[in-house]
Amino acid sequence: MTKVKIKRGDNVLVTTGKNKGSKGEVLEVIRKEGKDPRVVVAGINIVKKHVKPSASNPQGGIVEKEASLHISNVALVDKNGKATKTGSKVEGDKKVRVAKTTGETL
């Protein structure tokens, strides 16, 4: 499986596709065995889903929700708003993620 360097709550920039250039917060990281990792980003890649009536939603209808993106199509954003790669550094006895562009901890 691929090493995932993006975590829930990180701010990311979409690098390819119809939402290219959009920024948002990661809501969920989806890792399934045998499949590539994907992320769900708030307000990005909105799709319309047709929902059947159920007990929790008696009306049913068309619902807009965020669909997942492949993890290679997003890049982590540093505090300046630019895309960055991550490195790691040991501070004290903890290992922390560091932005390669600014050198600050994420």
Secondary structure, DSSP 8 states (H G I E B T S, - for coil): -------TT-EEEE-SSTTTT-EEEEEEEE--TTS--EEEETTSSEEEEEE---SS-SS-EEEEEE--EEGGGEEEE-TTS-EE-EEEEEETTEEEEEETTT--B-
